Amino acid sequence: DQQVKQNSPSLSVQEGRISILNCDYTNSMFDYFLWYKKYPAEGPTFLISISSIKDKNEDGRFTVFLNKSAKHLSLHIVPSQPGDSAVYFCAASITGNQFYFGTGTSLTVIP
Amino acid sequence: DTGVSQDPRHKITKRGQNVTFRCDPISEHNRLYWYRQTLGQGPEFLTYFQNEAQLEKSRLLSDRFSAERPKGSFSTLEIQRTEQGDSAMYLCASSSGSGVAPYEQYFGPGTRLTVT
């Protein structure tokens, strides 16, 4: 059973515009959410996280929004840059003991 | 701090052989995780250590898989009697388990296993 879902396999955005990546989850016990970026032939790189007690966390160009009632989180990248082109995974956890990842969204930022 | 390292980076083995992978976490991290990733999928959780104790183990982890973390430092993942379905990228990650960012995992580059 896929407890974390990323329903958009790919996304293309013009350089300088906003990229919005979405993630849905089913388990209301999840209390910590993370976003990772992955380049080919490398392990995932941590981007940003959010605890379930918050609804927004911002770090530079990256902002994560959490809507607990909808069991939905999103990652906003503003402005998008060509170097942001990668596969993005969302992940969820219950107290950091086990992590569930989505299937990823491949972002292409067009110069 | 050199980050999380994994060895080997690539492994080709014949079906039925045993393989062992090593992971060296970030030195001050007491949590260590193993994942498996196949094409088009996200990382799938396999097992988790806090120091030397193995606290969680996925149902995906059959009896042919075993992991250890002696002395709470590096970890090994062994697959016995490999099958073609074991072909995947095996990822290791570590986290501090405390402080400001207790659950933020830092991944190694992975070990690509091909079973022929």
Backbone of each chain as ProteinMPNN parsed JSONL, in Angstrom:
{"seq_chain_A": "DQQVKQNSPSLSVQEGRISILNCDYTNSMFDYFLWYKKYPAEGPTFLISISSIKDKNEDGRFTVFLNKSAKHLSLHIVPSQPGDSAVYFCAASITGNQFYFGTGTSLTVIP", "coords_chain_A": {"N_chain_A": [[0.855, -1.194, 0.0], [0.535, 2.162, -0.889], [1.459, 4.693, 0.985], [2.271, 7.249, 0.713], [1.907, 9.51, -1.841], [2.814, 10.712, -5.018], [1.368, 12.192, -7.5], [1.994, 13.348, -9.898], [4.11, 12.52, -12.355], [5.909, 14.069, -13.777], [7.046, 17.459, -14.386], [7.193, 20.547, -16.007], [8.726, 23.711, -16.083], [9.141, 27.198, -16.692], [12.221, 28.956, -16.457], [12.665, 31.084, -13.664], [10.002, 31.176, -13.012], [7.389, 29.922, -10.781], [7.703, 26.736, -9.271], [5.608, 24.104, -8.41], [5.297, 21.364, -6.47], [3.517, 18.474, -5.64], [2.137, 16.385, -3.033], [0.504, 13.659, -1.552], [-0.846, 12.022, 1.32], [-1.82, 9.156, 3.29], [-1.849, 8.266, 5.913], [-2.801, 9.368, 8.977], [-1.228, 9.459, 11.191], [1.307, 10.265, 10.602], [3.931, 12.443, 11.445], [5.991, 13.975, 10.616], [7.475, 15.47, 7.837], [9.252, 15.435, 4.769], [11.214, 16.775, 2.074], [13.097, 15.699, -0.699], [15.75, 15.991, -3.066], [16.877, 14.507, -6.045], [19.586, 13.654, -8.06], [20.618, 11.924, -11.052], [22.358, 8.857, -10.5], [23.152, 9.513, -7.93], [22.659, 9.625, -4.343], [19.577, 10.575, -2.66], [19.178, 14.041, -1.784], [18.737, 15.978, 1.064], [16.252, 18.51, 1.319], [14.199, 20.213, 2.584], [12.128, 20.32, 5.508], [9.166, 19.621, 7.485], [7.342, 19.823, 10.475], [4.438, 18.224, 11.865], [3.129, 19.986, 13.491], [3.253, 22.423, 12.403], [2.253, 24.586, 9.632], [3.61, 25.633, 7.592], [6.866, 26.005, 6.23], [9.84, 27.671, 5.556], [12.698, 28.092, 3.505], [14.934, 29.896, 2.14], [14.652, 29.803, -1.305], [12.84, 27.802, -1.195], [9.753, 26.549, -0.072], [7.69, 24.755, 2.075], [4.415, 23.581, 2.351], [1.897, 22.451, 4.536], [-1.103, 20.755, 4.699], [-3.039, 19.47, 6.88], [-5.673, 18.597, 7.212], [-6.441, 17.962, 4.655], [-4.586, 16.089, 4.135], [-2.233, 16.664, 2.664], [0.707, 17.866, 1.146], [2.892, 20.386, -0.145], [5.554, 21.543, -2.215], [7.076, 24.542, -2.888], [8.987, 26.236, -5.231], [10.671, 29.108, -5.72], [12.476, 31.767, -7.211], [12.328, 29.447, -9.94], [15.181, 27.628, -11.072], [17.484, 26.539, -13.637], [19.271, 24.663, -12.521], [17.699, 23.427, -10.673], [16.499, 21.325, -11.83], [15.641, 18.048, -11.5], [14.811, 14.932, -9.838], [12.228, 14.948, -7.517], [11.424, 13.901, -4.298], [8.879, 13.295, -1.927], [8.586, 12.573, 1.55], [7.409, 10.811, 4.441], [7.023, 10.4, 7.98], [6.668, 8.617, 11.11], [7.587, 9.764, 14.01], [10.223, 9.469, 13.156], [10.998, 6.817, 12.95], [10.419, 5.101, 10.835], [10.37, 5.602, 7.391], [8.376, 6.735, 4.709], [8.327, 6.967, 1.266], [7.319, 8.901, -1.584], [6.737, 8.305, -5.127], [8.103, 10.067, -6.652], [8.668, 13.134, -8.511], [9.619, 14.337, -11.573], [11.274, 17.187, -12.219], [11.668, 19.659, -14.646], [13.372, 22.496, -15.457], [13.11, 25.001, -17.667], [15.389, 26.865, -19.506]], "CA_chain_A": [[0.0, 0.0, 0.0], [1.342, 3.357, -1.048], [0.95, 5.636, 1.959], [2.657, 8.581, 0.255], [1.713, 9.487, -3.288], [3.085, 11.866, -5.845], [0.57, 11.804, -8.658], [2.522, 13.923, -11.128], [5.444, 11.975, -12.6], [6.819, 15.069, -14.328], [6.61, 18.849, -14.374], [8.105, 21.466, -16.699], [8.49, 25.099, -15.678], [10.089, 28.159, -17.238], [13.153, 29.579, -15.506], [12.169, 32.301, -13.04], [8.615, 31.011, -12.559], [7.222, 29.09, -9.597], [7.461, 25.298, -9.408], [4.815, 23.576, -7.301], [5.273, 19.906, -6.468], [2.475, 18.048, -4.708], [2.286, 15.09, -2.386], [-0.638, 13.295, -0.714], [-0.569, 10.886, 2.191], [-3.043, 8.548, 3.799], [-1.753, 7.924, 7.333], [-2.91, 10.571, 9.804], [-0.24, 9.395, 12.27], [2.573, 10.875, 10.183], [4.153, 13.692, 12.171], [7.159, 14.686, 10.085], [7.467, 15.362, 6.379], [10.507, 15.927, 4.205], [11.398, 16.769, 0.627], [14.445, 15.389, -1.147], [16.056, 16.164, -4.477], [17.795, 13.445, -6.46], [20.187, 13.663, -9.383], [20.98, 10.566, -11.479], [23.565, 8.217, -9.969], [23.466, 10.022, -6.596], [21.619, 9.423, -3.353], [18.736, 11.761, -2.442], [19.725, 15.133, -0.983], [17.696, 16.62, 1.863], [15.944, 19.894, 0.949], [13.437, 20.958, 3.573], [11.22, 19.461, 6.252], [8.14, 20.293, 8.269], [6.691, 19.038, 11.501], [2.977, 18.289, 11.736], [2.568, 21.072, 14.296], [3.328, 23.638, 11.594], [1.634, 24.47, 8.319], [4.503, 26.232, 6.589], [8.275, 26.176, 6.577], [10.489, 28.35, 4.433], [14.153, 28.101, 3.526], [15.393, 30.491, 0.887], [13.698, 29.711, -2.422], [11.992, 26.626, -0.984], [8.734, 26.621, 0.972], [6.816, 23.581, 2.144], [3.112, 23.824, 2.964], [1.247, 21.233, 4.999], [-2.539, 20.843, 4.956], [-3.311, 18.197, 7.557], [-7.053, 18.157, 6.998], [-6.488, 17.366, 3.319], [-3.457, 15.152, 4.047], [-1.567, 17.125, 1.461], [1.774, 18.836, 1.28], [3.417, 20.868, -1.412], [6.846, 22.233, -2.211], [7.125, 25.648, -3.816], [10.336, 26.723, -5.534], [10.551, 30.415, -6.362], [12.196, 31.446, -8.598], [12.928, 28.199, -10.399], [16.442, 27.777, -11.796], [17.809, 25.296, -14.368], [19.917, 23.718, -11.608], [16.688, 22.736, -9.871], [16.019, 20.163, -12.599], [15.991, 16.816, -10.782], [13.625, 14.226, -9.342], [11.9, 15.365, -6.158], [10.659, 12.923, -3.528], [8.403, 13.64, -0.594], [8.667, 11.458, 2.48], [6.682, 11.026, 5.684], [7.501, 9.524, 9.043], [6.114, 8.69, 12.457], [8.693, 9.95, 14.98], [11.529, 9.159, 12.597], [11.357, 5.407, 13.029], [10.276, 4.478, 9.524], [10.043, 6.647, 6.437], [7.672, 6.318, 3.501], [8.615, 7.895, 0.192], [6.525, 8.876, -2.795], [7.414, 7.762, -6.308], [8.932, 11.103, -7.246], [8.249, 14.002, -9.614], [10.777, 14.834, -12.309], [11.13, 18.603, -12.549], [12.553, 20.242, -15.658], [13.291, 23.954, -15.528], [13.528, 25.356, -19.02], [16.046, 28.199, -19.504]], "C_chain_A": [[0.894, 1.248, 0.0], [0.787, 4.421, -0.114], [1.294, 7.076, 1.603], [2.626, 8.562, -1.262], [2.095, 10.813, -3.924], [2.471, 11.549, -7.199], [1.055, 12.389, -9.981], [3.923, 13.385, -11.368], [6.433, 13.022, -13.11], [6.169, 16.444, -14.335], [7.656, 19.673, -15.115], [7.714, 22.902, -16.377], [9.534, 25.989, -16.341], [10.973, 28.722, -16.12], [12.553, 30.882, -14.971], [10.743, 32.187, -12.525], [8.575, 30.12, -11.315], [7.035, 27.62, -10.001], [6.676, 24.845, -8.188], [4.734, 22.057, -7.449], [4.347, 19.454, -5.344], [2.68, 16.628, -4.207], [1.054, 14.855, -1.505], [-0.275, 12.093, 0.139], [-1.864, 10.383, 2.802], [-3.022, 8.329, 5.314], [-1.756, 9.184, 8.193], [-1.928, 10.57, 10.98], [1.1, 10.006, 11.875], [2.747, 12.22, 10.891], [5.368, 14.472, 11.662], [7.24, 14.406, 8.594], [8.726, 16.016, 5.83], [10.426, 15.926, 2.676], [12.869, 16.536, 0.323], [14.542, 15.652, -2.638], [17.057, 15.077, -4.862], [18.255, 13.664, -7.889], [20.528, 12.222, -9.76], [22.297, 10.113, -10.864], [24.018, 8.802, -8.623], [22.352, 9.621, -5.634], [20.784, 10.687, -3.211], [19.423, 12.768, -1.523], [18.587, 15.833, -0.257], [17.522, 18.091, 1.445], [15.34, 20.681, 2.105], [12.478, 20.002, 4.267], [10.181, 20.294, 6.983], [7.548, 19.319, 9.27], [5.182, 19.209, 11.366], [2.342, 19.384, 12.588], [2.61, 22.409, 13.557], [2.545, 23.463, 10.302], [2.498, 25.068, 7.214], [5.923, 26.269, 7.127], [8.997, 26.689, 5.344], [11.995, 28.311, 4.604], [14.628, 28.607, 2.17], [14.316, 30.425, -0.188], [12.671, 28.599, -2.227], [11.029, 26.849, 0.181], [7.904, 25.35, 0.916], [5.554, 23.974, 2.903], [2.495, 22.488, 3.343], [-0.212, 21.515, 5.306], [-2.983, 19.513, 5.557], [-4.723, 17.695, 7.301], [-7.201, 17.476, 5.641], [-5.445, 16.277, 3.143], [-2.65, 15.428, 2.783], [-0.413, 18.04, 1.825], [2.306, 19.209, -0.091], [4.748, 21.566, -1.181], [6.8, 23.303, -3.291], [8.577, 26.081, -3.989], [10.181, 28.017, -6.324], [11.834, 31.235, -6.16], [12.874, 30.141, -9.001], [14.178, 28.498, -11.234], [16.75, 26.472, -12.537], [18.469, 24.241, -13.496], [18.951, 22.989, -10.703], [16.155, 21.502, -10.581], [16.554, 18.885, -11.965], [14.694, 16.08, -10.486], [13.43, 14.605, -7.877], [11.006, 14.313, -5.498], [10.125, 13.574, -2.259], [8.447, 12.382, 0.261], [7.933, 11.826, 3.759], [7.124, 10.005, 6.708], [6.65, 9.674, 10.295], [7.3, 8.652, 13.407], [10.037, 9.444, 14.469], [11.936, 7.708, 12.651], [11.3, 4.692, 11.696], [9.801, 5.567, 8.571], [9.388, 6.032, 5.2], [7.873, 7.39, 2.444], [7.57, 7.775, -0.912], [7.368, 8.373, -3.962], [8.205, 8.808, -7.075], [8.244, 11.882, -8.362], [9.505, 14.544, -10.278], [10.504, 16.265, -12.763], [12.152, 19.013, -13.596], [12.319, 21.735, -15.687], [13.914, 24.38, -16.845], [14.133, 26.757, -19.03], [15.343, 29.183, -20.449]], "O_chain_A": [[1.851, 1.366, 0.766], [-0.262, 4.997, -0.399], [0.688, 8.013, 2.123], [3.242, 7.704, -1.894], [1.745, 11.886, -3.433], [2.998, 10.73, -7.953], [0.597, 11.989, -11.051], [4.848, 13.761, -10.648], [7.64, 12.894, -12.91], [4.947, 16.587, -14.296], [8.856, 19.522, -14.883], [6.537, 23.263, -16.396], [10.679, 25.578, -16.528], [10.523, 28.93, -14.994], [12.003, 31.68, -15.73], [10.31, 32.994, -11.702], [9.607, 29.629, -10.86], [6.309, 27.308, -10.945], [7.04, 25.167, -7.057], [4.179, 21.538, -8.418], [4.391, 19.989, -4.236], [3.305, 15.794, -4.861], [0.617, 15.76, -0.794], [0.515, 11.245, -0.275], [-2.872, 11.089, 2.829], [-4.081, 8.217, 5.932], [-0.815, 9.976, 8.141], [-1.808, 11.572, 11.686], [1.944, 10.241, 12.739], [1.824, 13.033, 10.931], [5.725, 15.509, 12.221], [7.095, 13.268, 8.146], [9.203, 17.02, 6.358], [9.663, 15.167, 2.078], [13.759, 17.083, 0.975], [13.56, 15.551, -3.374], [17.971, 14.766, -4.098], [17.45, 13.837, -8.804], [20.708, 11.383, -8.878], [23.235, 10.899, -10.728], [25.165, 8.598, -8.225], [21.237, 9.316, -6.057], [21.232, 11.766, -3.599], [20.152, 12.395, -0.605], [17.597, 16.232, -0.87], [18.497, 18.815, 1.245], [15.897, 21.686, 2.547], [12.063, 18.998, 3.689], [10.303, 21.514, 7.087], [7.289, 18.156, 8.961], [4.705, 20.206, 10.824], [1.157, 19.682, 12.435], [2.066, 23.405, 14.033], [2.21, 22.343, 9.916], [2.143, 25.007, 6.037], [6.156, 26.526, 8.308], [8.788, 26.2, 4.233], [12.509, 28.476, 5.711], [14.711, 27.859, 1.196], [13.207, 30.928, -0.004], [11.733, 28.476, -3.015], [11.426, 27.276, 1.265], [7.472, 24.921, -0.154], [5.614, 24.613, 3.954], [2.556, 21.52, 2.585], [-0.523, 22.415, 6.087], [-3.266, 18.555, 4.838], [-4.941, 16.489, 7.185], [-7.981, 16.536, 5.488], [-5.418, 15.608, 2.11], [-2.422, 14.545, 1.956], [-0.539, 18.89, 2.707], [2.186, 18.456, -1.058], [5.023, 22.099, -0.105], [6.523, 23.017, -4.455], [9.302, 26.268, -3.011], [9.643, 28.033, -7.431], [12.257, 31.39, -5.014], [13.907, 29.785, -8.435], [14.23, 29.469, -11.989], [16.315, 25.405, -12.103], [18.254, 23.047, -13.705], [19.334, 22.03, -10.032], [15.427, 20.712, -9.98], [17.764, 18.667, -11.903], [13.61, 16.545, -10.839], [14.379, 14.579, -7.094], [9.988, 13.895, -6.049], [10.841, 14.32, -1.592], [8.356, 11.266, -0.251], [7.843, 12.999, 4.121], [7.543, 8.898, 6.37], [6.005, 10.699, 10.517], [7.937, 7.612, 13.577], [10.892, 9.038, 15.257], [13.102, 7.387, 12.423], [12.07, 3.761, 11.462], [8.926, 6.361, 8.915], [9.786, 4.972, 4.717], [7.624, 8.571, 2.685], [7.01, 6.704, -1.148], [8.548, 8.059, -3.808], [8.9, 8.482, -8.037], [7.367, 11.369, -9.057], [10.354, 15.143, -9.618], [9.62, 16.515, -13.582], [13.346, 18.75, -13.454], [11.198, 22.191, -15.914], [15.096, 24.146, -17.098], [13.487, 27.721, -18.62], [15.763, 30.335, -20.564]]}, "seq_chain_B": "DTGVSQDPRHKITKRGQNVTFRCDPISEHNRLYWYRQTLGQGPEFLTYFQNEAQLEKSRLLSDRFSAERPKGSFSTLEIQRTEQGDSAMYLCASSSGSGVAPYEQYFGPGTRLTVT", "coords_chain_B": {"N_chain_B": [[33.806, 16.266, 8.241], [32.703, 13.79, 6.187], [30.369, 12.973, 5.091], [27.864, 10.471, 4.271], [29.046, 7.317, 3.411], [29.243, 4.605, 1.071], [29.972, 1.224, 0.256], [30.486, -1.565, -1.871], [30.251, 0.645, -4.784], [29.123, -0.43, -6.996], [27.845, -3.678, -7.751], [28.046, -6.759, -9.24], [26.585, -9.843, -9.419], [26.136, -13.41, -9.433], [23.103, -15.262, -9.599], [22.067, -16.742, -6.597], [24.396, -16.376, -5.203], [25.99, -14.91, -2.293], [25.951, -11.566, -1.05], [27.488, -8.654, 0.383], [27.071, -5.457, 1.703], [28.456, -2.31, 2.676], [28.022, 0.423, 4.928], [28.995, 3.598, 5.958], [28.101, 5.856, 8.283], [27.441, 9.41, 8.901], [29.576, 10.653, 11.352], [28.649, 11.531, 13.924], [26.038, 10.756, 13.972], [23.376, 8.877, 15.305], [21.378, 7.358, 14.273], [20.612, 5.002, 11.751], [19.715, 4.005, 8.506], [18.49, 1.657, 6.119], [17.609, 1.397, 2.703], [15.854, 0.315, -0.236], [15.843, 0.89, -3.695], [14.102, 0.826, -6.693], [13.784, 1.152, -10.288], [11.945, 4.009, -11.165], [10.618, 4.161, -8.804], [10.2, 5.36, -5.412], [12.559, 5.447, -2.644], [12.42, 2.465, -0.72], [11.748, 1.591, 2.543], [13.836, -0.496, 4.48], [15.215, -1.284, 6.91], [16.108, -0.122, 10.254], [18.389, 1.337, 12.494], [19.104, 2.306, 15.815], [21.787, 3.523, 17.28], [23.466, 0.581, 18.115], [21.29, -1.03, 18.066], [18.786, -2.759, 16.323], [15.861, -1.473, 15.436], [13.584, -1.323, 13.834], [12.073, -3.194, 11.229], [11.319, -3.87, 7.956], [8.47, -5.496, 6.467], [9.134, -6.187, 3.974], [11.63, -7.173, 4.088], [13.035, -10.079, 3.607], [13.877, -13.358, 4.972], [16.306, -13.789, 3.848], [17.719, -11.525, 3.975], [19.918, -9.683, 6.035], [20.938, -7.407, 8.527], [23.446, -5.553, 10.222], [24.837, -3.582, 12.863], [27.417, -3.264, 14.335], [28.746, -2.047, 17.373], [27.556, 0.375, 16.964], [28.472, 1.95, 14.881], [29.611, 1.745, 11.736], [27.568, 0.001, 9.285], [26.415, -3.148, 8.018], [24.83, -4.754, 5.273], [23.578, -7.769, 4.375], [22.819, -9.977, 1.765], [21.604, -13.093, 1.229], [21.82, -15.906, -0.954], [21.141, -14.699, -3.506], [18.593, -13.332, -5.657], [17.161, -12.629, -8.891], [15.273, -10.647, -8.616], [16.294, -9.133, -6.584], [17.871, -7.232, -7.651], [18.693, -3.9, -7.603], [18.994, -0.496, -6.389], [20.712, -0.004, -3.443], [20.339, 1.902, -0.687], [21.797, 3.832, 1.899], [21.209, 5.724, 4.827], [21.673, 8.324, 7.277], [20.825, 9.854, 10.423], [20.676, 12.384, 12.999], [19.001, 12.028, 15.177], [18.435, 13.657, 17.301], [18.271, 16.998, 18.762], [18.014, 20.005, 16.754], [17.283, 19.132, 14.214], [16.259, 16.297, 14.112], [15.308, 14.201, 12.51], [16.136, 14.471, 9.932], [17.397, 12.998, 7.174], [20.461, 11.946, 5.824], [21.739, 10.852, 2.869], [23.735, 8.219, 1.485], [25.668, 7.51, -1.543], [24.732, 5.165, -2.575], [24.565, 1.616, -3.405], [24.704, -0.118, -6.313], [23.153, -3.011, -7.196], [23.37, -5.762, -9.293], [21.908, -8.682, -10.291], [22.653, -11.539, -11.994]], "CA_chain_B": [[32.64, 15.428, 7.98], [32.755, 13.407, 4.777], [29.066, 12.511, 4.661], [27.605, 9.036, 4.325], [29.714, 6.605, 2.332], [28.802, 3.227, 0.864], [30.925, 0.433, -0.491], [30.972, -0.95, -3.108], [29.265, 1.446, -5.491], [28.455, -1.33, -7.932], [28.125, -5.085, -7.505], [27.383, -7.695, -10.139], [26.735, -11.169, -8.855], [25.295, -14.435, -10.054], [21.998, -15.727, -8.78], [22.443, -17.759, -5.624], [25.555, -15.96, -4.427], [25.768, -13.979, -1.19], [26.632, -10.279, -1.184], [27.483, -7.82, 1.584], [27.329, -4.043, 1.46], [28.85, -1.57, 3.876], [27.636, 1.831, 5.021], [29.604, 4.392, 7.031], [27.259, 7.054, 8.443], [28.061, 10.608, 9.458], [30.122, 10.117, 12.594], [27.889, 11.837, 15.139], [24.65, 10.316, 13.816], [23.149, 7.581, 15.946], [20.355, 6.589, 13.559], [21.067, 4.541, 10.435], [18.601, 3.398, 7.771], [18.722, 1.033, 4.815], [16.498, 1.454, 1.769], [16.047, -0.26, -1.566], [15.146, 1.684, -4.695], [14.069, 0.301, -8.054], [13.531, 2.184, -11.294], [10.62, 4.61, -11.171], [10.033, 4.132, -7.463], [10.943, 6.018, -4.357], [13.232, 4.516, -1.725], [11.572, 1.64, 0.15], [12.393, 1.346, 3.833], [14.167, -1.89, 4.8], [15.472, -1.46, 8.329], [16.553, 1.084, 10.944], [19.152, 1.136, 13.722], [19.467, 3.402, 16.692], [23.064, 2.987, 17.765], [23.663, -0.779, 17.606], [20.034, -1.776, 18.153], [17.915, -2.765, 15.151], [14.57, -1.178, 16.036], [12.472, -1.529, 12.901], [12.424, -4.041, 10.097], [10.176, -3.911, 7.059], [7.994, -6.811, 6.026], [9.789, -6.456, 2.695], [12.938, -7.778, 4.355], [12.855, -11.513, 3.791], [14.881, -14.01, 5.814], [17.608, -13.809, 3.164], [18.371, -10.251, 4.253], [20.257, -9.422, 7.425], [21.719, -6.184, 8.704], [24.085, -5.411, 11.525], [25.545, -2.34, 13.114], [28.219, -3.51, 15.545], [29.321, -0.882, 18.055], [26.826, 1.588, 16.626], [29.168, 2.801, 13.902], [29.244, 1.349, 10.384], [26.559, -1.055, 9.196], [26.48, -4.03, 6.85], [23.596, -5.394, 4.806], [23.923, -8.981, 3.648], [21.753, -10.695, 1.065], [22.011, -14.467, 0.955], [21.131, -16.61, -2.064], [20.524, -13.609, -4.263], [17.644, -13.61, -6.735], [17.16, -11.538, -9.862], [14.419, -9.604, -8.062], [17.051, -8.316, -5.635], [18.57, -6.18, -8.393], [18.168, -2.601, -7.18], [19.952, 0.38, -5.712], [20.584, -0.083, -1.991], [20.73, 3.197, -0.128], [21.958, 3.965, 3.34], [21.045, 7.103, 5.291], [21.82, 8.486, 8.72], [20.304, 11.085, 11.005], [21.223, 12.599, 14.34], [18.073, 11.526, 16.18], [18.247, 14.604, 18.401], [18.602, 18.374, 18.398], [17.113, 20.816, 15.933], [16.834, 18.387, 13.024], [16.529, 14.901, 14.493], [14.861, 13.203, 11.554], [16.601, 14.768, 8.589], [18.294, 11.92, 6.783], [21.483, 12.229, 4.827], [21.914, 9.617, 2.136], [24.942, 7.892, 0.754], [25.482, 7.44, -2.996], [24.07, 3.917, -2.936], [25.24, 0.481, -4.04], [23.877, -0.696, -7.384], [23.306, -4.467, -7.277], [22.81, -6.454, -10.458], [21.964, -10.139, -10.14], [22.502, -12.125, -13.333]], "C_chain_B": [[32.574, 15.089, 6.493], [31.404, 12.919, 4.3], [28.955, 11.004, 4.793], [28.301, 8.373, 3.144], [29.226, 5.162, 2.271], [29.808, 2.509, -0.02], [30.401, -0.995, -0.666], [29.901, -0.059, -3.744], [28.471, 0.593, -6.477], [28.836, -2.764, -7.585], [27.333, -5.901, -8.503], [27.628, -9.084, -9.583], [25.822, -12.145, -9.577], [24.229, -14.868, -9.061], [22.467, -16.845, -7.853], [23.642, -17.398, -4.773], [25.124, -15.027, -3.292], [26.529, -12.685, -1.459], [26.512, -9.513, 0.129], [27.851, -6.403, 1.201], [27.669, -3.366, 2.785], [28.388, -0.133, 3.784], [28.367, 2.46, 6.205], [28.803, 5.685, 7.173], [28.098, 8.265, 8.839], [28.383, 10.301, 10.916], [29.269, 10.399, 13.828], [26.431, 11.394, 15.061], [24.433, 8.966, 14.466], [22.07, 6.756, 15.262], [20.874, 6.241, 12.164], [19.942, 3.742, 9.785], [19.116, 2.751, 6.492], [17.434, 1.092, 3.999], [16.877, 0.686, 0.503], [15.242, 0.589, -2.538], [15.245, 1.017, -6.059], [13.614, 1.402, -8.997], [12.096, 2.697, -11.227], [9.92, 4.623, -9.837], [10.831, 4.993, -6.507], [11.669, 5.002, -3.502], [12.213, 3.778, -0.858], [12.35, 1.305, 1.417], [12.633, -0.147, 4.024], [14.332, -2.093, 6.299], [16.111, -0.213, 8.908], [17.261, 0.693, 12.236], [19.204, 2.436, 14.517], [20.662, 2.9, 17.499], [23.21, 1.555, 17.239], [22.375, -1.593, 17.572], [19.206, -1.636, 16.873], [16.481, -2.635, 15.642], [13.375, -1.428, 15.127], [12.97, -2.366, 11.731], [11.186, -4.169, 9.222], [9.764, -5.347, 6.767], [8.604, -7.193, 4.687], [11.075, -7.243, 2.89], [12.75, -9.266, 4.639], [13.984, -12.063, 4.667], [16.25, -14.053, 5.153], [18.405, -12.527, 3.431], [18.709, -10.158, 5.741], [21.136, -8.18, 7.491], [22.269, -6.15, 10.112], [24.686, -4.022, 11.644], [26.341, -2.512, 14.414], [28.807, -2.212, 16.08], [28.662, 0.435, 17.638], [27.527, 2.499, 15.644], [28.741, 2.407, 12.496], [28.2, 0.24, 10.432], [26.826, -1.905, 7.954], [25.092, -4.581, 6.555], [24.01, -6.588, 3.964], [22.681, -9.554, 2.998], [22.278, -12.082, 0.738], [21.192, -15.029, -0.206], [20.386, -15.611, -2.94], [19.635, -14.123, -5.387], [17.634, -12.413, -7.672], [16.308, -10.366, -9.369], [15.109, -8.729, -7.031], [17.815, -7.199, -6.331], [17.913, -4.837, -8.108], [19.328, -1.733, -6.732], [19.671, 0.261, -4.221], [21.189, 1.173, -1.389], [20.829, 3.122, 1.385], [21.794, 5.436, 3.69], [21.28, 7.153, 6.793], [21.2, 9.802, 9.154], [20.765, 11.182, 12.454], [20.327, 12.017, 15.426], [17.839, 12.471, 17.338], [18.541, 16.017, 17.897], [17.562, 19.022, 17.497], [16.506, 20.019, 14.789], [17.034, 16.893, 13.238], [16.246, 13.888, 13.395], [15.336, 13.451, 10.135], [17.684, 13.776, 8.215], [19.247, 12.392, 5.705], [21.869, 10.899, 4.18], [23.319, 9.461, 1.583], [24.646, 7.777, -0.728], [24.815, 6.149, -3.461], [25.01, 2.866, -3.493], [24.275, -0.11, -5.061], [24.171, -2.191, -7.482], [22.626, -4.981, -8.539], [23.002, -7.944, -10.265], [21.675, -10.764, -11.504], [22.086, -13.592, -13.277]], "O_chain_B": [[32.412, 15.97, 5.648], [31.308, 12.475, 3.156], [29.834, 10.345, 5.35], [28.16, 8.819, 2.006], [28.847, 4.576, 3.284], [30.41, 3.098, -0.918], [29.915, -1.585, 0.3], [28.764, -0.026, -3.273], [27.301, 0.861, -6.753], [29.965, -3.047, -7.185], [26.114, -5.767, -8.611], [28.77, -9.452, -9.307], [24.864, -11.752, -10.242], [24.434, -14.842, -7.848], [23.167, -17.767, -8.27], [23.891, -18.027, -3.744], [24.045, -14.437, -3.328], [27.621, -12.705, -2.029], [25.56, -9.699, 0.887], [28.815, -6.171, 0.471], [27.234, -3.789, 3.856], [28.364, 0.459, 2.705], [28.358, 1.922, 7.311], [28.825, 6.524, 6.272], [29.301, 8.158, 9.079], [27.549, 9.748, 11.633], [29.187, 9.542, 14.709], [25.666, 11.635, 15.995], [25.188, 8.023, 14.229], [21.857, 5.595, 15.613], [21.488, 7.066, 11.488], [19.3, 2.913, 10.429], [20.057, 3.24, 5.867], [16.335, 0.873, 4.51], [18.05, 0.446, 0.22], [14.105, 0.965, -2.253], [16.336, 0.683, -6.522], [13.123, 2.446, -8.568], [11.148, 1.913, -11.232], [8.767, 5.042, -9.735], [11.992, 5.314, -6.759], [11.415, 3.804, -3.625], [11.273, 4.375, -0.332], [13.471, 0.8, 1.359], [11.75, -0.965, 3.765], [13.685, -2.954, 6.895], [16.596, 0.648, 8.174], [16.792, -0.171, 12.977], [19.332, 3.522, 13.952], [20.546, 1.969, 18.297], [23.09, 1.334, 16.034], [22.374, -2.729, 17.096], [18.959, -0.525, 16.404], [15.935, -3.584, 16.205], [12.277, -1.713, 15.605], [14.12, -2.26, 11.306], [10.118, -4.54, 9.709], [10.572, -6.275, 6.81], [8.599, -8.362, 4.302], [11.553, -7.903, 1.967], [12.365, -9.666, 5.738], [14.908, -11.346, 5.048], [17.25, -14.322, 5.818], [19.601, -12.453, 3.15], [17.896, -10.507, 6.596], [21.968, -7.942, 6.615], [21.656, -6.643, 11.059], [25.001, -3.375, 10.645], [25.975, -1.968, 15.455], [29.305, -1.383, 15.318], [29.186, 1.505, 17.946], [27.221, 3.689, 15.572], [27.616, 2.705, 12.095], [27.974, -0.378, 11.472], [27.394, -1.429, 6.971], [24.295, -4.836, 7.458], [24.708, -6.439, 2.961], [21.616, -9.61, 3.614], [23.286, -12.223, 0.046], [20.031, -14.671, -0.403], [19.166, -15.675, -3.09], [19.875, -15.175, -5.979], [18.046, -11.316, -7.296], [16.605, -9.213, -9.682], [14.573, -7.692, -6.64], [18.35, -6.31, -5.668], [16.719, -4.658, -8.346], [20.48, -2.166, -6.696], [18.529, 0.408, -3.785], [22.373, 1.466, -1.556], [20.049, 2.441, 2.05], [22.203, 6.304, 2.918], [21.11, 6.155, 7.494], [21.065, 10.737, 8.365], [21.187, 10.194, 13.056], [20.811, 11.568, 16.465], [17.115, 12.128, 18.272], [18.996, 16.211, 16.769], [16.393, 18.637, 17.483], [15.342, 20.214, 14.439], [17.899, 16.29, 12.602], [16.874, 12.83, 13.351], [14.971, 12.707, 9.224], [18.741, 13.714, 8.842], [18.877, 13.139, 4.799], [22.269, 9.953, 4.858], [23.995, 10.437, 1.258], [23.496, 7.93, -1.14], [24.383, 6.05, -4.609], [26.097, 3.172, -3.984], [23.176, -0.544, -4.718], [25.288, -2.594, -7.807], [21.465, -4.674, -8.812], [24.126, -8.416, -10.094], [20.612, -10.557, -12.09], [21.918, -14.226, -14.319]]}, "name": "protein", "num_of_chains": 2, "seq": "DQQVKQNSPSLSVQEGRISILNCDYTNSMFDYFLWYKKYPAEGPTFLISISSIKDKNEDGRFTVFLNKSAKHLSLHIVPSQPGDSAVYFCAASITGNQFYFGTGTSLTVIPDTGVSQDPRHKITKRGQNVTFRCDPISEHNRLYWYRQTLGQGPEFLTYFQNEAQLEKSRLLSDRFSAERPKGSFSTLEIQRTEQGDSAMYLCASSSGSGVAPYEQYFGPGTRLTVT"}
